[in-house]
Amino acid sequence: MELNIITPDQSVFNGTATSVTVPGCAGSFEILKDHAPIISTLEDGNVIIRSHNKAVETIRIKGGVVEVLNNKITVLAEGVIADEN
Protein backbone atom coordinates (compact mmCIF):
# COMPACT_ATOMS: atom_id res chain seq x y z
CA MET A 1 0.00 0.00 0.00
CA GLU A 2 1.12 3.55 -0.58
CA LEU A 3 1.24 5.79 2.51
CA ASN A 4 1.58 9.55 2.64
CA ILE A 5 1.67 11.49 5.91
CA ILE A 6 1.63 15.24 5.48
CA THR A 7 1.25 18.30 7.69
CA PRO A 8 0.59 21.90 6.64
CA ASP A 9 4.37 22.44 6.81
CA GLN A 10 5.93 19.30 5.36
CA SER A 11 5.72 15.82 3.96
CA VAL A 12 6.55 13.54 6.89
CA PHE A 13 6.41 10.10 5.25
CA ASN A 14 6.00 8.91 1.67
CA GLY A 15 6.46 5.21 1.00
CA THR A 16 4.95 1.75 1.10
CA ALA A 17 3.61 -0.27 4.02
CA THR A 18 2.03 -3.67 4.66
CA SER A 19 -0.11 -2.30 7.51
CA VAL A 20 -0.75 1.03 9.18
CA THR A 21 -2.31 1.62 12.60
CA VAL A 22 -3.81 5.07 13.21
CA PRO A 23 -5.25 6.75 16.35
CA GLY A 24 -8.92 7.08 15.41
CA CYS A 25 -11.24 9.19 17.58
CA ALA A 26 -13.19 6.03 18.57
CA GLY A 27 -9.96 4.07 19.12
CA SER A 28 -6.96 2.95 17.11
CA PHE A 29 -7.55 0.87 14.01
CA GLU A 30 -5.38 -1.01 11.55
CA ILE A 31 -5.44 -0.59 7.79
CA LEU A 32 -4.43 -3.58 5.67
CA LYS A 33 -4.30 -4.22 1.92
CA ASP A 34 -7.71 -3.88 0.20
CA HIS A 35 -9.25 -2.04 3.18
CA ALA A 36 -12.68 -0.59 2.47
CA PRO A 37 -12.68 3.10 1.51
CA ILE A 38 -12.86 5.27 4.62
CA ILE A 39 -12.40 8.81 5.85
CA SER A 40 -11.91 9.21 9.61
CA THR A 41 -10.82 11.88 12.06
CA LEU A 42 -7.72 11.19 14.13
CA GLU A 43 -6.65 12.09 17.65
CA ASP A 44 -3.16 12.81 18.94
CA GLY A 45 -1.23 9.56 18.98
CA ASN A 46 0.98 7.11 17.15
CA VAL A 47 0.82 6.14 13.50
CA ILE A 48 2.50 2.72 13.39
CA ILE A 49 3.89 1.75 9.98
CA ARG A 50 4.88 -1.84 9.23
CA SER A 51 6.81 -2.57 6.05
CA HIS A 52 7.61 -5.65 3.94
CA ASN A 53 10.95 -6.23 5.66
CA LYS A 54 9.24 -6.44 9.10
CA ALA A 55 10.55 -2.98 10.07
CA VAL A 56 8.27 -0.90 12.29
CA GLU A 57 8.30 2.90 12.31
CA THR A 58 6.24 5.07 14.65
CA ILE A 59 5.32 8.70 13.99
CA ARG A 60 3.47 10.70 16.67
CA ILE A 61 0.87 13.02 15.16
CA LYS A 62 -1.25 15.81 16.56
CA GLY A 63 -4.75 15.04 15.30
CA GLY A 64 -5.92 15.10 11.72
CA VAL A 65 -7.78 13.04 9.13
CA VAL A 66 -7.05 9.77 7.33
CA GLU A 67 -8.39 8.74 3.92
CA VAL A 68 -8.09 5.21 2.53
CA LEU A 69 -8.95 4.59 -1.13
CA ASN A 70 -7.67 1.91 -3.53
CA ASN A 71 -4.73 0.87 -1.31
CA LYS A 72 -3.59 4.49 -0.96
CA ILE A 73 -3.55 5.91 2.57
CA THR A 74 -3.31 9.65 3.12
CA VAL A 75 -2.88 11.03 6.64
CA LEU A 76 -3.41 14.79 6.87
CA ALA A 77 -1.99 15.58 10.31
CA GLU A 78 -2.23 18.90 12.13
CA GLY A 79 1.39 18.41 13.16
CA VAL A 80 4.03 15.96 14.30
CA ILE A 81 4.94 15.57 17.97
CA ALA A 82 8.72 15.44 18.47
CA ASP A 83 10.29 12.57 20.39
CA GLU A 84 11.11 13.43 23.99
CA ASN A 85 14.53 11.73 24.05
The 8 nearest C-alpha neighbors of each residue, nearest first, counted from 0:
[[1, 70, 15, 16, 71, 17, 32, 2],
 [0, 2, 15, 71, 14, 72, 70, 16],
 [3, 1, 72, 14, 15, 13, 73, 71],
 [2, 4, 13, 73, 12, 74, 72, 5],
 [5, 3, 74, 12, 11, 73, 75, 10],
 [4, 6, 10, 75, 11, 9, 76, 74],
 [5, 7, 76, 8, 9, 78, 77, 75],
 [6, 8, 9, 5, 77, 78, 76, 75],
 [9, 7, 6, 10, 5, 78, 11, 77],
 [10, 8, 6, 5, 11, 7, 4, 78],
 [9, 11, 5, 12, 4, 6, 13, 8],
 [10, 12, 4, 5, 9, 13, 6, 3],
 [13, 11, 4, 3, 10, 14, 5, 2],
 [12, 14, 3, 2, 4, 11, 15, 10],
 [15, 13, 2, 1, 12, 3, 16, 0],
 [14, 16, 1, 0, 2, 50, 17, 13],
 [15, 17, 50, 0, 18, 49, 48, 1],
 [16, 18, 50, 49, 51, 0, 31, 32],
 [19, 17, 31, 49, 16, 30, 48, 29],
 [18, 20, 48, 30, 47, 29, 49, 21],
 [19, 21, 29, 47, 28, 46, 30, 27],
 [20, 22, 46, 27, 28, 23, 19, 29],
 [23, 21, 27, 41, 44, 42, 26, 45],
 [22, 24, 41, 27, 26, 25, 21, 42],
 [23, 25, 41, 42, 26, 40, 22, 27],
 [26, 24, 23, 27, 22, 41, 28, 42],
 [27, 25, 23, 24, 22, 28, 21, 42],
 [26, 28, 22, 23, 21, 20, 29, 25],
 [29, 27, 20, 21, 26, 23, 30, 22],
 [28, 30, 20, 19, 31, 21, 18, 27],
 [29, 31, 19, 18, 20, 34, 28, 32],
 [30, 32, 18, 34, 33, 29, 17, 19],
 [31, 33, 34, 70, 0, 17, 30, 18],
 [34, 32, 70, 35, 31, 69, 30, 0],
 [35, 33, 32, 31, 30, 36, 70, 67],
 [34, 36, 37, 33, 68, 67, 69, 70],
 [37, 35, 68, 67, 34, 38, 69, 66],
 [38, 36, 67, 66, 35, 39, 68, 65],
 [37, 39, 66, 65, 67, 64, 40, 36],
 [40, 38, 65, 64, 37, 41, 66, 23],
 [39, 41, 64, 63, 23, 24, 65, 42],
 [42, 40, 23, 63, 62, 24, 64, 22],
 [43, 41, 62, 24, 22, 23, 44, 61],
 [44, 42, 61, 62, 60, 41, 22, 45],
 [45, 43, 59, 22, 60, 42, 61, 46],
 [46, 44, 59, 58, 47, 57, 60, 22],
 [45, 47, 21, 58, 20, 57, 59, 48],
 [48, 46, 57, 20, 19, 56, 45, 49],
 [47, 49, 19, 56, 55, 57, 18, 16],
 [50, 48, 55, 18, 16, 17, 54, 19],
 [49, 51, 16, 17, 53, 54, 52, 48],
 [52, 50, 53, 17, 16, 49, 54, 15],
 [51, 53, 54, 50, 49, 55, 17, 16],
 [54, 52, 51, 50, 49, 55, 17, 16],
 [55, 53, 52, 50, 49, 56, 51, 48],
 [56, 54, 49, 48, 53, 50, 57, 47],
 [55, 57, 48, 47, 49, 54, 58, 46],
 [58, 56, 47, 46, 45, 48, 59, 55],
 [57, 59, 46, 45, 60, 47, 56, 79],
 [60, 58, 45, 80, 44, 79, 46, 57],
 [61, 59, 79, 43, 44, 80, 78, 62],
 [60, 62, 43, 78, 77, 79, 76, 80],
 [63, 61, 42, 43, 41, 77, 76, 60],
 [62, 64, 76, 41, 77, 75, 40, 42],
 [63, 65, 40, 75, 41, 39, 74, 76],
 [66, 64, 74, 39, 38, 73, 75, 40],
 [67, 65, 38, 73, 37, 72, 74, 68],
 [66, 68, 72, 36, 37, 71, 38, 73],
 [67, 69, 36, 71, 70, 66, 72, 37],
 [68, 70, 71, 33, 67, 36, 34, 35],
 [71, 69, 0, 68, 33, 32, 72, 1],
 [70, 72, 1, 68, 69, 67, 0, 2],
 [73, 71, 67, 2, 66, 1, 3, 70],
 [72, 74, 3, 66, 65, 2, 4, 75],
 [73, 75, 65, 4, 64, 76, 3, 5],
 [74, 76, 64, 5, 63, 6, 4, 65],
 [77, 75, 63, 6, 78, 62, 74, 5],
 [78, 76, 63, 61, 62, 6, 75, 7],
 [79, 77, 61, 76, 6, 60, 80, 62],
 [78, 80, 60, 61, 59, 81, 76, 77],
 [79, 81, 59, 60, 61, 82, 78, 58],
 [82, 80, 79, 83, 59, 58, 60, 84],
 [83, 81, 84, 80, 59, 58, 79, 57],
 [82, 84, 81, 80, 59, 79, 58, 57],
 [83, 82, 81, 80, 59, 58, 57, 79]]
